[in-house]
Amino acid sequence: MAQIKSSVFCNSKKLKKVFESNGFDFGKSYSIPFLAAFFHHFLPLRVKFLSESYVVYDKDKVLGFISVEKDERSRKRLKITKVFLEKNSFDIGKLLVQYVISRYCAMGAISYQVVVDDSQVDMLSLFVDGCNFRKNATELIYKVRQESLNYENICISDGFKFYKYVKSCDVCRLYNSNINSYQRHSFSKTKEQFEPYFAAGLNDKVSFSYVLEDEQKGKIYGYFNIVTFNNIDYMLDFVLDSAFEIYFEDALCYISYCLDKRVKNWNLYVKIKTYFSNYKFFEQYCENKNYELVKSSNILTKDYLKEIKENSLLNSAKIVFNDITPAFKAKISSNS
């Protein structure tokens, strides 16, 4: 009979051996000290800061593995980051995903997200057909050709600078205002998600950010976050106001200039998300520059509750329902 338990209570060396034999990247999870992982397992959702993993097994045989973490430190939105399943384990996969959703729903989570490559048909079927996730947006990743970024011959705007976290409110406002209105509930962020991450040393990624800012007006028009796991491949995740799209090439040149100062050899990838209202401009730019489309993925979401703001009508007004009584009287005709 299949059972599920947290990876905290499993033999991490044994798990690593099983996954490596199947070509699955277990990540940095196995290197987290046991006491830290054990303590983290019992924390309430609002203060969790590490990814958490669960294993399904039958008679000591590992059948599946799933890893979840907060979506950019969101208090109520989780992201499924890794899934491993043995062959012909569709039902096991459903069991594992549903277990994780039920566990975190009880802790206060209201939204779940997973990014699945278009080529992973079985995984798409698991989440869409088996677990009722919906296809909410697309994520495109292009590899930038370094020879196209000659920052020495381009006058880069003075507005580009290292991101200071005191501007988190402004960056959050920029990010949310550029999301399509019908997708804002699923992808909007809070200012806390643009603030420093105190547990960055326990994560297996390095992240740093830049902004395009008009200091005279005190406004931010672009936010560029770069992430790397190996100090060679750098992923650019960004938002740029529609009125400042022409600065996109300047932004790439500025980032390449910063990377040249950081390391000798690097690869830059641009992540374009279709839930931004102006994503087509950046997609067309990459196509015109003959950047290689490395990956196209579906962003799948599953939302349970929609939060009501304190000043909303539904929250402040009383709603009364009485027995339905006709508001008219029947006309009775009399015979003369």
C-alpha positions in Angstrom: 0.0 0.0 0.0 1.4 3.4 -1.0 2.3 5.8 1.7 3.4 9.5 1.7 5.7 11.2 4.1 7.9 14.2 4.3 11.4 13.8 2.9 12.6 15.1 6.3 11.9 11.7 7.7 13.5 9.8 4.8 17.1 8.7 4.2 18.3 11.6 2.0 21.3 9.7 0.7 19.1 6.8 -0.4 16.7 9.3 -2.1 19.6 11.0 -3.9 20.9 7.7 -5.1 17.5 6.7 -6.5 17.0 10.0 -8.3 20.5 10.2 -9.7 20.1 6.7 -11.2 17.1 8.0 -13.0 18.7 11.3 -14.2 16.6 13.4 -11.8 18.1 16.5 -10.2 17.4 16.3 -6.5 18.7 19.8 -6.0 20.2 21.3 -2.9 17.4 19.9 -0.6 19.5 16.9 0.5 22.3 19.2 1.7 20.1 21.2 4.2 21.0 20.2 7.7 18.6 17.8 9.2 17.8 19.9 12.3 17.0 22.9 10.1 14.7 20.9 7.8 13.1 19.2 10.8 12.4 22.5 12.5 11.1 24.0 9.3 8.7 21.2 8.7 6.6 22.3 11.8 6.6 26.0 11.1 3.3 27.7 10.1 3.0 28.5 6.4 3.4 32.3 6.9 7.0 31.9 8.2 8.2 29.0 6.0 11.3 30.0 3.9 12.6 26.7 2.5 11.2 24.3 -0.1 9.6 21.2 1.3 9.4 17.7 -0.3 7.2 14.7 0.0 7.9 11.1 -1.0 5.4 8.3 -1.9 6.7 4.8 -1.4 5.5 1.2 -1.3 7.5 -1.4 0.7 10.6 0.9 0.7 10.4 1.4 -3.0 10.2 5.1 -4.0 7.4 5.7 -6.5 7.2 9.5 -6.6 8.6 12.7 -5.2 7.2 16.3 -5.2 8.8 19.5 -4.0 6.9 22.8 -3.2 7.9 26.2 -2.1 6.4 29.7 -1.7 5.9 31.5 -5.0 8.5 34.3 -4.5 7.8 34.1 -0.7 4.1 34.7 -1.1 2.2 33.8 2.1 -0.6 32.0 0.4 0.6 31.0 -3.1 2.7 27.9 -3.6 4.7 26.7 -6.5 5.4 23.1 -7.4 9.0 23.0 -8.5 10.0 19.3 -8.9 8.1 16.1 -9.6 9.5 12.6 -10.0 7.3 9.6 -10.9 8.0 6.1 -11.9 6.6 4.9 -15.2 2.9 4.3 -15.4 2.3 6.1 -12.2 -0.5 8.5 -13.2 -2.6 7.6 -10.1 0.4 7.8 -7.8 1.0 11.3 -9.2 -2.6 12.4 -8.6 -2.4 11.0 -5.0 0.8 12.9 -4.4 -0.4 16.3 -5.8 -3.7 16.0 -4.0 -2.0 15.2 -0.8 0.2 18.3 -1.0 -2.7 20.5 -2.0 -4.8 19.3 0.9 -2.0 19.7 3.4 -1.2 23.2 2.5 -4.8 24.3 2.1 -5.3 23.3 5.7 -2.4 25.7 6.5 -3.9 28.6 4.6 -2.7 28.3 1.0 -5.2 29.4 -1.6 -3.4 29.1 -4.9 -1.0 26.7 -6.5 1.2 27.1 -9.6 3.4 24.8 -11.7 5.3 25.5 -14.9 5.3 22.5 -17.3 7.3 22.3 -20.6 5.1 21.9 -23.7 6.9 18.6 -24.6 6.0 17.0 -21.2 2.7 15.6 -22.4 2.3 13.2 -19.5 3.0 15.8 -16.9 0.5 18.2 -18.5 -2.1 15.5 -18.5 -1.4 14.8 -14.8 -2.0 18.4 -13.7 -4.7 19.4 -16.2 -6.8 16.2 -16.6 -5.9 14.5 -13.3 -5.7 17.4 -10.8 -7.9 20.1 -12.5 -5.2 22.7 -12.9 -5.9 25.2 -15.7 -3.7 26.6 -18.4 -3.4 30.3 -17.4 -0.5 31.6 -19.3 2.7 30.7 -21.3 6.3 31.2 -20.4 8.8 31.6 -23.2 12.6 31.4 -22.7 15.0 32.9 -25.3 18.8 32.6 -25.3 20.4 36.0 -26.0 23.1 36.1 -28.6 26.0 37.9 -26.9 27.4 39.4 -30.2 24.1 41.4 -30.5 24.8 43.2 -27.2 27.7 45.6 -27.9 27.3 48.0 -25.0 30.5 49.9 -25.9 28.8 51.3 -29.0 25.4 52.1 -27.3 24.7 55.0 -25.0 23.0 53.3 -22.1 20.5 55.4 -20.2 21.7 56.7 -16.8 18.4 55.5 -15.3 19.6 51.9 -14.9 20.9 51.1 -11.4 21.1 48.4 -8.8 17.8 47.8 -7.1 17.3 49.3 -3.6 14.7 47.5 -1.6 13.3 50.7 -0.2 11.5 51.0 -3.6 9.6 47.7 -3.1 6.2 49.4 -3.1 6.9 51.1 -6.4 8.2 48.0 -8.0 5.2 46.0 -6.8 2.9 48.7 -8.3 4.7 48.5 -11.6 4.6 44.7 -11.7 0.9 44.4 -10.9 -0.2 47.3 -13.2 1.3 45.6 -16.2 -0.6 42.3 -15.7 -3.7 41.6 -17.8 -6.7 42.4 -15.6 -8.3 39.0 -16.0 -5.0 37.3 -14.8 -4.2 39.7 -12.0 -5.7 37.5 -9.3 -3.4 34.6 -10.2 -0.1 36.4 -10.7 -0.2 39.7 -8.8 2.4 40.1 -6.0 2.8 41.9 -2.7 5.6 44.4 -1.9 7.1 41.8 0.5 8.0 39.6 -2.5 10.4 42.3 -3.7 12.2 42.7 -0.4 15.4 41.0 0.7 15.3 37.2 1.4 16.9 36.5 4.8 17.3 32.8 4.0 19.1 33.3 0.7 22.2 31.4 1.9 20.2 28.2 2.3 18.9 28.4 -1.3 20.7 27.0 -4.3 20.3 30.1 -6.4 21.9 33.6 -6.6 19.6 36.5 -7.4 20.2 40.2 -7.9 18.1 43.0 -9.5 18.2 46.3 -11.4 15.7 49.0 -12.1 15.0 51.6 -14.7 14.2 54.7 -12.6 13.5 58.4 -13.2 15.1 60.0 -10.2 13.6 63.4 -10.8 10.1 62.1 -10.9 10.8 59.4 -8.3 9.2 56.7 -10.6 10.3 53.2 -11.6 9.5 52.1 -15.1 11.4 48.8 -15.3 12.4 45.9 -13.0 15.0 43.3 -14.0 15.7 40.3 -11.8 18.6 37.9 -12.7 18.9 34.4 -11.3 21.7 31.9 -11.6 22.2 28.4 -10.2 25.8 27.8 -11.5 27.3 31.3 -12.1 27.3 30.6 -15.9 23.7 30.5 -17.0 21.7 33.6 -16.0 17.9 33.9 -16.3 16.4 37.4 -16.7 12.9 37.8 -15.4 11.6 41.3 -15.9 8.7 43.8 -16.3 9.0 47.0 -18.3 6.3 49.6 -18.6 4.6 49.8 -22.0 5.7 53.4 -22.5 9.4 52.4 -22.0 9.6 49.3 -24.2 12.2 51.0 -26.4 14.7 50.7 -23.5 14.6 46.9 -23.6 17.7 46.7 -25.7 19.5 49.2 -23.5 18.5 47.0 -20.5 20.0 43.9 -22.1 23.2 45.8 -22.8 23.4 47.1 -19.3 22.9 43.6 -17.8 25.6 42.2 -20.1 27.9 45.0 -19.0 27.2 44.0 -15.3 27.7 40.3 -16.1 31.1 41.0 -17.8 32.3 42.6 -14.6 31.0 39.7 -12.5 32.2 36.6 -14.5 34.3 35.9 -17.6 31.9 33.4 -19.3 28.2 33.6 -19.1 24.9 32.8 -21.0 21.9 35.1 -20.7 18.3 33.8 -21.1 15.2 36.0 -21.3 12.0 34.9 -19.7 8.8 36.3 -21.3 5.5 35.7 -19.6 2.3 36.1 -21.6 0.3 37.4 -18.6 1.9 40.8 -19.1 -0.1 43.1 -21.4 2.9 44.1 -23.5 4.6 40.6 -23.8 4.2 40.6 -27.6 6.6 43.5 -28.1 9.4 41.5 -26.3 8.6 38.3 -28.1 8.8 40.1 -31.4 12.1 41.7 -30.4 13.6 38.3 -29.6 12.3 36.9 -32.9 13.7 39.8 -34.9 17.1 39.4 -33.2 17.1 35.7 -34.1 17.4 34.7 -30.5 16.9 30.9 -30.0 13.6 29.9 -28.4 15.0 27.4 -25.8 11.8 26.5 -24.1 8.0 27.1 -24.2 6.1 26.2 -21.1 2.5 26.3 -19.8 1.9 28.1 -16.5 -0.8 26.0 -14.8 -2.7 27.4 -11.8 -5.3 26.1 -9.3 -7.0 28.7 -7.2 -9.5 27.9 -4.4 -10.4 31.1 -2.8 -10.6 34.7 -3.9 -9.7 37.1 -1.1 -12.0 40.0 -0.4 -10.4 43.4 0.4 -11.5 45.1 3.6 -13.2 48.0 1.7 -15.0 45.9 -0.8 -18.8 45.9 -1.0 -19.1 42.1 -0.3 -17.1 42.6 2.9 -18.8 45.7 4.3 -22.4 45.4 3.2 -24.9 43.1 4.8 -26.5 40.6 2.5 -30.0 39.5 3.5 -32.0 36.7 1.9 -35.7 36.3 2.7 -38.4 34.0 1.5 -39.3 34.9 -2.1 -42.8 36.5 -2.1 -44.4 37.8 -5.3 -44.4 41.6 -5.4 -47.7 41.8 -7.1 -51.3 40.8 -6.4 -53.3 38.6 -8.7 -56.3 40.3 -10.3 -59.5 38.6 -9.4 -62.2 39.0 -11.9 -65.8 38.9 -10.7 -68.7 37.7 -12.8 -71.5 40.3 -13.1 
